[in-house]
Amino acid sequence: MFDIDRWREIFQSINKNRLRSVMSGFTVAFAILLFTLLFGIVSGLSNSFNSAFNDDAKNSMKVRVWKTSKPYKGLQTGRRIQLSNEEYNYVKDEYANKIEYQTARIYKNFTIKFKNEVNNYNIRAVNPDHQFLEKTIIDEGRYLNESDLKGKSKVIVIGRLVKKDLFGEKQALGKRVNVNGSSFLIIGIFSDEGGDNEERIAYIPVSTAQMMYGNNDHISQILLGYNPGLNLNAAIAFGHKMERDLRKKMNIHPDDQSALSVQNMAEANKGVGMFMGALYAIVILVGSGTLIAGIIGISNIMIFVIKERTKEFGIRKALGAKPASIVGMVVQESVLITTIAGYLGLSLGTYILTLIGDSLEEDYFIKDPSVSPIIVLGATVVLVASGLIAGYLPAKKAANIKPIVALRAD
């Protein structure tokens, strides 16, 4: 039950011993402040890594080719490797159970014109699955579909900023634009969290690009999303096997990374995960050490305080106070000081992170440094527990001293 008299005594004790109370609180507040700053900065680094790949699927793989750097089977160095529909279909059929999405890519740079407005833009010829691998957000209309692909349709999906450049605030959906001399129907307008560059792109069917620009089945890259059910190690192993199989199929030296390589997000995710795990482990180690130091500091102060109040406890016991009453009063005082100090430390740490957040992102690529509610709750529990322990043990020892002995204490 709430005992107003006990709380009055506690506040009188704190007011009477201001320096001691401030020193006790400072030890805890500093520990929590440092703990909050460390966790906030590591959290900001994690946010930076996540935002770097925010506009792409985290389970993506990209097959890219260039020129050979090693001779193989009588074929010379410097041979240009070309992907085609044959390799695309091979990957699709061979690893069907391990692939969630798959698309080809052909890169072009063409002028897009509408009436008097004209500009150069990157054009990507893709399959319908590209929408999910690139995390394209359709604002109006629709994305490319299988009918567009089979019919080799002259349709185009334009980025939000392409629409703004060519149409301003006017309606663009359903209008026709001139793409490198050919008329294309706008069927969709998209946005992308990757930023302005990603929104100044247009998409057309890969089959249309192959028919119109080369009359062949060549593609620039193969992009796929592996089955989300695969763990990181399984996804990495899948990427390596696909890379080996494609090299063998295309007569490329097994170790020729220049000619063909698979960029696997699973490897990046694993590396980032290990790095962040190591950072969090260091922060936990340093933060725990800081908290322990704070607990030891307040424990030492409480021992000193209780020693000073031994005569007071003796008088209380002589007047009939029970040991539990004395222990409870000291523990409440200790918990109150640690809780208030901890809250101040957390508040100050959060305020500092908010204050320096923009400069950290600009100078050190640490984005939105903050502390999660779970961490705050855990730190609060540790604080209350430490205050409880710090006050309970020495108070219990002092409360069990006989009154006559306590009154004789120096």
N, C-alpha and C positions, 0 to 999 in steps of 0.2 A: 504493500500500500504506500501511497505518497505521504511522506512524513515531512511536513513543512518545517518543523523545528530542526530536523536533521539537515535539510538543505540550507537552512539559515546558518547553521554552524559551519557547514562546508564552505559557504561563500564568505563567512567571516574569517575562516582559516586562510582561504585563498587571498583575501584582501589584506590580512595581517602579514602574510609572507609573500609579498608580491614578487620579489626577486626570485625566490625559489620557484614560484608558480610559473613565472616567465621562462626561467631556465629549463624547467621540465617541459613546458610546451614547445620551446624553441627546438629542443633536441628532436622531438617527434615531428614537428612541422618541417624542419629541414630535411629529415629523412624522407618524408612523403613527397616533398617538393622535388627532390632529386629523382625519386622513383617515378614520379609523374612525368618529368621532363624526358627521362630516358625512354620510357615506354612511348611517349608521344612522338619522339623523333623516329624511333624504329617503326612505329605505325605509319608515319609520314613516308618513310622509305618504301614500305609495303604498298602504300597507295600510289607511289610514283611508278613502281614496277607494274602494277595492275593497269594504270591509266595508259602506259606505254603501248599495251596491246589491247586497249579497250574496244577498238573498232574492228577487231578480228576475232574469229572463233578461237578459243583456247585449245581446241583439239585439232588444229589445222596442220597440214603438211604441204610443202610446196616442192615439186620436182622441177628443177631448173637445169638447163644445159648450156654449154658454151663450146669451146674448142678443146681438143685433146692436148694433153701436155706430155703424154707418154705413148710410144709406139706400141701396137698390139696386133698380133696375128698378121704381120706384114703390112699393116696399115700405118701410115706415117703420122708423125706429130703435127699438130696444128689443124687436124681435120675438124671441120665444123659439124657438130651434132645437131640433128633436127628432130624434134618431137613431131608426131603426127597422130591422126586418129587411131592408127594401129596400136601405138603404145597406150593411148588413152583407153581404148577398149580392152587391151590386155590387162591393165591395172583394174579396170572395172569388173572384169570377169574373174580374174585370178584371186582377188581379195574381197569379193563381194560381202562376205560375212564380217569383215573387219572395217568396212567403210560405211559411214553414215551419209556423207554428202561428197559429191565429186563434180568438178567443173574444169573445163579447159580455159585457157586465157590466150588471147591474141591482143597485142598492144599496137595501137595506131595513134597518130596525131594528125587530126584533120580540122579543117575549118567547118564550123556550123553557122549557117546563115538563116536569118528570118527577116524578110523584107530588107530594111537598110542596116540592120544590126548583124555584125559578123565578128567572129573571134575564133582563135585556135583553142582546141580542147583535146585532152587525152580521151581516146575512145578505147574501151575494153570490150572485146568480143568474148562472150561467156555463155555458159549453160545456165539453166534456171537455178540450180543449186548454189550458184555463186551468191545469191541473196543472203543465204544463211551463213556462209563462210565469211562474208565481208560484213555481216550484221547491218545490211542495208535496211533503212527504215522508209517504207513507202508512205509518202504524205498524200499523194493523189494518184488515182488510177491503179495500175498493177505493175508487177514485175514481168520479166520474160517468162514464157511457159513452153511446154514441149511442142505445142502446135506451131509457135513461132519458129522453133528450131527445125521441125520437120518441113515446114513450108518455106523455109529460108526467107522469112518475112522481112520486109524493110520497116522494122519498128525500132523505136529507141526509147530508152528510159534515161532522163536527164537529171542531173543534180540540182539541188535547190538554187545554187549560185549561177548555174548555167541558165536556168529559167529567169532569174533576176536580171542577168546580163542582157538576155535577148528579148524578154517580154516585159520586164519591169513588174508592175502590179497587175498586168493583164492576164487573161486566161491563156494557159499554154497547152493544157491537156486536150488532145484531139486535133491539135494543129500540126501542120507539116513543116519540117525544116529541111534545108539543103545541107547534106553532109557530103563534103568533097565532090559536089556535083550531082549527087543523087538525092531523091526525095524520100524522107523517112517520116513515119507517123509517130508522134509522141504519145505513148501509151501509159507513161508513169513519170512521176516526179518524186525524188527521194532525198532524204537527208542522211547524214552519217556523223557519228560522234567522233570520227577521226579528225575533224576540222575542215577548214576552208578548202584545202587541196583535194580532199576526198569528195567534196561537194561540187567541184568543177570538173567532174568526170561524167561521161555518158556510156551507157551499156547498150550493145546490140547483140543479136544472136550470133554465136560462133560460126554456124553454118552459113549465115549470110555473108560474113566477112570472108570466109574461105572461098565462096563463090565469086564475090565481087572484087576482092583484092588479091589476086594471084591465081584463082581457079585451081586450087590445090587443097590438100587436107592437112596442111602444116598448122601447128599450134606453137605458141611461145612457152607455155608452162602448163603443168597439171597441178591443180590445187584440190586437195581433198580434206575431209574431216574424218578422222578415225572414229571408230565406235566408242562412245563415251563409257561403255562398260569395261573397256581396257584400262588397267591401271597404268601408271607412268612407265614402269619397267617394261610391261607388255607392249605398250605403244612405241617405245624406243626400239625394242627388238623388231617389231613389225616394220618400222621405218628402215632399219638396217637391212632387213631381208628384201624389202621391195627395191632398195637401192642396188643391192647385189644382183638381184634378178634382172633389173633393167639394164645394168651394165653388161651382163652376159648376153641379153637379147640383142643389144645394140652394138656388140663387139667393141666394148670399151674396156680398157685395162682396169682390173679390180680395185686398184688404188688411185685411179685418176679422178681426184675430187674436182678438178677444173672442168672436165668434160661433162660430168653429171653429178649432182648432189641432191640430197633431200633435206630441206630445212624443216626440222621437226619441232613443233611447239612443245612437245612432251619433254624434250631435252632442256629447252629453256625453262619450262615450268619446274622441272626437277632441280635445275641449278639454282633458280630463284628460291625455291622452297628450302633447299639446303642452306643457302646463304642467310635467308631470313630466320631459319631455325637456329643457326649459329648465333645470329645477332640477338635473338630473343633469349637464348640460353645465357649469353654474356650479360644482358640487361637483368635477367632474373637473378643471376649470381651477384652482380654488383648491387642491384636493388635490395636483394635479401640481406646482403652484408650491411647495407645502410640501415635497413629496418632493425636488424639485430643490434647494430651499434646504438640505434635510438632506444631500443628496449633496455639495453644494458645501462645506457645513460640515465634513463628515467628511473630504473630500478635502484641505481646507486643514490640518486637524489632522494628517492622515497625512503631508502634505508637511513639516510642521514636525517631526514625530516622526522621519521618515527623515533629515532634515537633522541632527538630534541624533545619530543612530546611524551617520552616515557613517564615522566612525573605526572603529566596530565592524565595519561591512561591509568596510572595508579590511583589518582584521586577519583576518577570515574568508577573504577572497580570498587574502591572503598565506599562509594556512595550507592553501590548496588548495580552498576552497569554490568551487563553480561559481556563476555569476550566477543560473542557474535555481533553485538551492537557496535563495539569498537572497530572490529574488522570491517563491518559493513560500511561504516562511515568513511574509513580510510580508502576502501576500495572504490566507493562512489566518487570520492574526490579525485582519485587517480584516473578513473574512467572518464570523468567529466573533463579533466585537463587534456588527456590524450585525444578524446573525441573532438573537442574544440580545436586543438592544435592541428590534428589531422585534417579536419575540414578546411582550416585556413591554408594548410600546405597544399591540399588538392586544388582549392580555389585559386591560389596564387599560381600554381603550376599551370592550370588550365588557362588562366588569364595571360601568362607569359607566352604559352604556345599560340594563343590567338593573336597576340601582339606581334610576334615575330614570324607568324606563319607565311606571310607573303614574301618576306625577304629570304626565308629558308627555301621556298619554292623557286625563287628567282636565282639565287646564288648557288644552292646546293641540291636542287631538284628533289627537295623533301616536300611532298604535297599534302596539304591539310593535316598537319601533325595534331593528333588528338589522342585521348585515352578513352577506351571503351567503357561503358557502364559496368561491365563484369569486372574489369580491373579495379574500378573505383570501389565497387562493392567489396571485392576481395581485400583491398587495402584497408577499407573501413573496418572489416571484421578483424583483420590483423591488429589494427590499432586498438580496438576495444579489448581484444584478448590480451594484448601486451599490457594495456593499462590495468586490466584485472589481475594479471600475474604480478606485475610490478608492485601493486599495492597490497595484494593478498598475502604473499609469503612473509614479508617483514612485519606486516600488521598482525598476522596470526601469532608470530613469535613474541611480539611485544605484548599482545593481549593476554597471553598465557603466563606472563610474569606475575608473581604474587604482589599484591598491593604494597606491602612493606618494603619489598625489594625495589619496586618501581619508584617509591618515594625517596629512597636513598640514592637513586641513580644520579650521576653527575652529568 
